[in-house]
Amino acid sequence: MKLLINCALILAATTCVCRAQTGSGNQNTSISPEQFIHQAALSGIKEVETSKIAKQKASSSKVKDFASMMTQDHGKANTELMALAKSKNIQLPKQTNAANANKKDGDGSQKHTDRDISGAARNANGNSDQKNATGSDMKQNTTVDSLKMITETDVSTAIQQLNSLTGTNFDNAYIQMMVMDHQNAIMLFEQGSKSTDPDIKTFANKHLPTLRSHLQQISGISVENQGTKDTKY
């Protein structure tokens, strides 16, 4: 009898622990429509602006072709996002502001060359007054699960970094940036696909396959590029 009681107690305790772990595992922090739209806009601006540079400066034809696809695909998505934001009365970051946020720093490209090329996890001290659509301060380097929240300064810094590079160094940096940015964009759009806002959910689900395809393609280019470097040495 004691053995049966002990087994029952152990089973009950184990069940409670499993339920608690399952419950906590399902508690994902959701992203608001304003956050999603703002982050999707900055991500789209970054992809288009950096890819415009890649179309001009890349030494690899495959990188140039990928950059052309980026400007086309993300350009269309950005246009759709503008309409979505307008329908919800959400103000988007201006493309010119994001692309030129650090132009007032005369030697900005020199200052940022040693920083993480993705710019996603960087502390953006110069953009503390940036507001989101609700009027509250957009916190720097905040995360939703493992999602990195980028700022206008991150976009302009990435542009400056690419502008300071040439040749294979440029190709390597752009490829790395595209891999990391698309990984983060997929996480963002996966969050959007779970939104309680039906319009956000529809938009995210529509563009997720394209983002995944982009990541697959640039990952393939990255592998080929690495193989070329290994062959040279």
N, C-alpha and C positions, 0 to 999 in steps of 0.2 A: 504493500500500500504506500509506504513512504517513497519507494522508488517511483511509483506512478505519479505521486504528488509532485516530487522533485522534477520529473520529466515534464509535467504539465506547466510548472512554474517557469522552467527554462524555455519551453516553447512559447509561452506567453510573453516573456521578456524579449525573446528574439523577434517575435512578431512586432512588438512595439518599436524596437530599434529600427527594423526594416521599414516600417511605416513612416517613422520620423525622417529616415534618410531619404526615402522616396519623396516625401512631402517637401523637404528642403531642396531637393534636386530639381523640383518642378517650379520653384519660385524664381523665375527669370525676371530680371528687371526689364520692363518694356520701354520702348522709346516712344516719345510723344510725336504726334504729327509734325509739330513745329521743328523738333530736333531732327527728325528724318529728312524733312524738306531742306532744312538749312545744310545738313551734312551732305545730302545727295547733291545739292547745288555746288558746294565747295569741291566735292570730289569730281563732279563733272567738269567744272571750270579748270581744275588742275590737270585732268586728263587731256582736255582740248588744248590748253595753252602750252603744256610741256610737249605735247605731240606735234604742235605746229613747229616748235623748235627742232624736234627730231626729224621732221620732214626736210628741214634745211641742212642740219648738221650731221646726221647719222652717216657713218661710213659704210654700214651694212645695208644692202638692198632689202633684206628681210625686215630689218628694223624700220626702214623707211616705209615699207608697205604696211607694216603693223601700225605705224604712226598715222598713216593716211586713214586706215580703218578706224582708229581711235577718234580722229577729228570728225569723221562722218557719223559713226554710231553714237558717240557721246554728244555730238552736236544736236542730233535729233532728239535724244533723251532729254537734253537740257531744255530744248524748246517745249517738249511735253511737260516738263517739270515747271516751267514758267507759267503755263496755263493752269496747272494744278494748284500752284501757289496762289495765283490770282483768284481762283475760284474760292479759296479759303481765306482770302485777305491776309496772306502771309508774305511779308517782304523778304525778298531774296537778297543775298550779298551781291553787290554789283561786280560784274566780271572785271571791269577796269580797276576797281578797288583791290580785288584779290590779286590781280596780276601785278599791280604797282604799289602795293602796300608799303614796301620798303625802299621805294625809289628815292625818297628824301634822304636816305643814308647814302652819301656819295660813294663810299667804297663798300657798299653792302655785299657785293659779290665776293669781296675779299674776306669779309667778316665771317661768312657762313660756309666757306668751302670745307671746313673740317667737321661740320655737323652731319648728323644722320641724314642720308640722302632722302629718306622717305618723308621726313619732316612731321610725321604723324604723332610721335610721342614727345615732340620738343616743347619746352616751356616758352610760350609766346608772350614775353613781357610787354611788348609794344602794342598789344591789342586788348588791354584790359577793359576798355570802354565799349567793346563790341556788344551789341544787344541782339537777343533772339527775337522771334516774332511776338512773344508775349511781353517784351519789354524788360525782362529780367536779364541779369548779367550772364553771358555765355561763359561758363567756367572752362578754364584751360586744362587740357589733358584729362578730362573726365572720361569715364568709360561706362558703357553698357555691356555687361559681361566682359568680353575681351576686346570689344570694339574701341578703337581709338578715335576720339573726336578731334577733328582738325579745325584750324582757324584760317582766316585770310592771310595771316603772316606766314603760316606754313606753306601756303600756295606760292606766295611771292618768293619765299626763300628757296623753294624747289626750283623755281624758274631761274633765279640768280645762280644757283649751283650748276644747272645745266648750261647756262650761258657762259660759264667760266671754263667749260671743258671742251675738248676737241677729240677727233679721231676715235680710237678704240676706247679711250677713257670715257668719252661721252656715251658711246654705245653701252658699255658696261653699267654706267650709272643709270641711264634711262631704262635699261632692261630690269635692273634691280628695283628701280622705283615702280615700274609697272607691275611687277610681280607682287610687291608688298601692298601697293595701292589697291589692286584688284582683290587680293585676299581680304583687305579691310572693307572694301566696297561690298563684297559678297556677304560679309557678316552684317553690314549695315542693312542691306536689302533683305536678308533673312529676318532681321528684326522687323523690318517694314512689312514683310509678308505675314507677320503675326499680329499686325496692328488691328485694333478694334475699329479704326476708321476704314470703311470699305474702299474709299478712293486710294488711300495710301497702300492698302493691301493689294489692290488691282495693279497699281503702278509698279510696285516692288516685284510682284510675281511675273509681270510682263517682261521686266528687264533682267531678272536673275539668270535666265538661260544664256543671254548674251554676255553677261559678266563672267559666267563660268566658262564660256567658250573663249573669251578673251584671255582668261587666266591660263587655260590649257595651251593656247597658242603661244603666249609669251613665255610660259614655262618651257615649252619645246625649243623656242629660240634661245632661251637661257642655257639649256643643256647643250645645244649645238655650239653656242658661243664658248662655253666652258671647254668643250671638246677641242675646239680650234686653238684655244690658249694652251691646253695641255700638249697638243701636237707640236706647237711652236717650241716648247721647251723640252 
